[in-house]
Amino acid sequence: MTYKTVSALAAALLIAAAGASTTKPADPKMMDAKMVHYTPYTKAAYDAAKGMKRVLFFHATWCTNCKAADADITGNLGKIPADVVIFKTDYDKEVALKKQYGIVSQHSFVLVDDSGKALKKWAGGKLSTIISKTQN
């Protein structure tokens, strides 16, 4: 194989891998039929999960602790309790939410009630921490 062929194959594999790993937001219409328990934050998905225990995970792509927590959650989706929805919330883009909940650092979590009031707020942890905070 030539260098050009290898480069083209590598580029194609990278593009395919990037497309396969892209997480799409939950369709709010599907929330009732098949609940997505870990999904990117959108107002529509958040509103559709009313009645569930909603956790905002303030995630930053550049944060190594956030990446570890994301990998732990993604690798253990079956362990998320049926009444819990975790919203992967973009720390850099969701400025209004950060202000609303007093979030000053990434890798922070907020458990909110149906009216959007913070019930618990904590920094750090993985899925086991989220589960313990939502079950107590």
SEKOL-239830 format. One record per residue (C-alpha): residue number from 1; x, y, z. Coordinates in nm, 3 decimals, decimal comma. Each point is the difference from the previous one (the first is absolute). Layout:
SITE_NUM_X_Y_Z
...
This chain:
SITE_1_0,000_0,000_0,000
SITE_2_0,113_0,349_-0,070
SITE_3_0,020_0,277_0,254
SITE_4_-0,289_0,174_-0,175
SITE_5_-0,222_-0,312_0,024
SITE_6_0,081_-0,051_0,368
SITE_7_-0,073_0,367_0,072
SITE_8_-0,334_-0,019_-0,180
SITE_9_-0,097_-0,316_0,191
SITE_10_0,101_0,155_0,332
SITE_11_-0,202_0,313_-0,074
SITE_12_-0,305_-0,209_-0,094
SITE_13_0,029_-0,202_0,323
SITE_14_0,028_0,316_0,209
SITE_15_-0,306_0,152_-0,165
SITE_16_-0,198_-0,322_0,047
SITE_17_0,105_-0,027_0,366
SITE_18_-0,088_0,362_0,069
SITE_19_-0,344_-0,045_-0,153
SITE_20_-0,063_-0,321_0,192
SITE_21_0,086_0,156_0,335
SITE_22_-0,212_0,311_-0,041
SITE_23_-0,272_0,013_0,263
SITE_24_-0,328_0,134_-0,128
SITE_25_-0,241_0,181_0,232
SITE_26_-0,299_-0,194_0,118
SITE_27_-0,317_0,048_-0,198
SITE_28_-0,247_0,137_0,258
SITE_29_-0,283_-0,192_-0,172
SITE_30_0,185_-0,325_0,070
SITE_31_0,063_0,078_0,366
SITE_32_-0,327_-0,166_0,109
SITE_33_0,029_-0,308_-0,218
SITE_34_0,368_-0,069_0,060
SITE_35_0,167_0,218_0,259
SITE_36_0,354_0,104_-0,076
SITE_37_0,177_0,014_0,336
SITE_38_0,318_0,178_-0,116
SITE_39_-0,041_0,267_-0,263
SITE_40_0,138_0,339_-0,099
SITE_41_-0,187_0,287_0,163
SITE_42_-0,268_0,168_-0,207
SITE_43_-0,289_0,194_0,147
SITE_44_-0,246_-0,227_-0,182
SITE_45_0,157_-0,322_0,133
SITE_46_0,025_0,150_0,350
SITE_47_-0,367_0,102_-0,005
SITE_48_-0,105_-0,341_-0,135
SITE_49_0,166_-0,168_0,299
SITE_50_-0,220_0,183_0,252
SITE_51_-0,102_-0,243_0,272
SITE_52_0,339_-0,172_-0,015
SITE_53_0,302_0,070_0,220
SITE_54_0,191_0,239_-0,228
SITE_55_0,374_0,045_0,047
SITE_56_0,195_0,268_-0,186
SITE_57_0,359_-0,109_-0,058
SITE_58_0,204_0,310_-0,087
SITE_59_0,250_-0,156_-0,239
SITE_60_0,293_0,162_-0,182
SITE_61_0,166_-0,172_-0,295
SITE_62_0,342_0,117_0,120
SITE_63_-0,043_-0,135_0,356
SITE_64_0,168_-0,335_0,071
SITE_65_-0,224_-0,068_0,302
SITE_66_-0,308_0,071_-0,212
SITE_67_0,125_-0,242_-0,266
SITE_68_0,050_-0,269_0,263
SITE_69_-0,349_0,056_0,145
SITE_70_-0,152_-0,002_-0,350
SITE_71_0,177_-0,328_-0,082
SITE_72_-0,118_-0,153_0,329
SITE_73_-0,361_0,106_-0,059
SITE_74_0,004_-0,110_-0,365
SITE_75_0,155_-0,334_0,092
SITE_76_-0,261_-0,068_0,266
SITE_77_-0,324_0,127_-0,154
SITE_78_-0,188_-0,307_0,122
SITE_79_0,075_0,095_0,360
SITE_80_-0,176_0,338_-0,019
SITE_81_-0,322_-0,033_0,203
SITE_82_-0,320_0,008_-0,207
SITE_83_-0,113_0,321_0,172
SITE_84_0,323_0,195_-0,070
SITE_85_0,099_0,203_-0,306
SITE_86_0,350_0,149_-0,023
SITE_87_0,040_0,296_-0,232
SITE_88_0,351_0,052_-0,136
SITE_89_0,002_0,379_0,020
SITE_90_0,263_0,196_-0,193
SITE_91_0,193_0,196_0,262
SITE_92_0,132_0,249_-0,254
SITE_93_-0,330_0,068_-0,180
SITE_94_-0,272_-0,019_0,266
SITE_95_0,093_0,327_0,170
SITE_96_-0,355_0,075_0,120
SITE_97_-0,031_-0,341_0,169
SITE_98_0,338_0,044_0,168
SITE_99_-0,115_0,334_0,135
SITE_100_-0,340_-0,136_0,104
SITE_101_0,156_-0,277_0,208
SITE_102_0,315_0,181_0,114
SITE_103_0,236_-0,234_-0,186
SITE_104_0,358_0,129_0,005
SITE_105_0,190_-0,305_-0,121
SITE_106_-0,044_-0,282_-0,246
SITE_107_-0,062_-0,356_0,121
SITE_108_-0,285_0,130_0,214
SITE_109_-0,342_-0,159_0,043
SITE_110_-0,341_0,133_0,098
SITE_111_-0,305_-0,208_0,091
SITE_112_-0,311_0,206_-0,074
SITE_113_-0,367_-0,039_0,088
SITE_114_-0,296_0,036_-0,237
SITE_115_-0,001_0,379_0,036
SITE_116_0,374_0,022_-0,079
SITE_117_0,107_0,072_0,359
SITE_118_0,336_-0,147_0,100
SITE_119_-0,047_-0,278_0,254
SITE_120_0,368_-0,101_0,019
SITE_121_0,316_0,133_-0,155
SITE_122_0,343_-0,163_0,006
SITE_123_0,334_0,005_-0,174
SITE_124_0,169_-0,310_-0,133
SITE_125_-0,087_-0,363_-0,017
SITE_126_-0,109_-0,270_-0,236
SITE_127_-0,321_-0,194_-0,051
SITE_128_0,013_-0,157_0,347
SITE_129_0,000_0,349_0,154
SITE_130_-0,293_0,110_-0,217
SITE_131_-0,197_-0,310_0,100
SITE_132_0,066_0,050_0,370
SITE_133_-0,095_0,370_-0,018
SITE_134_-0,328_-0,075_-0,183
SITE_135_-0,106_-0,290_0,219
SITE_136_0,039_0,169_0,341
